[in-house]
Amino acid sequence: MPAISQGQVTVSGTAIDAATLSAEPFVIRLKLDDPKLADSLNAGAYGQAAVYTPSMQATHVIRRVMMRMQAWMNYLVPV
C-alpha cells in the first residue's frame, strides 16, 4: 500500500521552513515468518516496531521498556 507520511513533503522546488516539519508515524510492510500467524491476524491489525542503530545505544533500553509497557497496556485494556 503506497503511503506518504504527513511528516514528508512532496517535491516543489522551494525551500521549506524547518518549523513546518514534524515526526509522524509512517506505514511499512512486514513479511511474517509464520504463515499461520499471518492468517490469524485481523484486518486492520497494527503494532509497534523500533529500529536500533549503533548511535544513541543508551536510549535503546528506554525504548525497549516503553514498548514492553505499551504491549502490557494493549493486553490489559479490553476492546
Secondary structure, DSSP 8 states (H G I E B T S, - for coil): -----TT-----SS---GGG------------S-HHHHHHS-TT---------STTTHHHHHHHHHHHHHHHHHHHS--
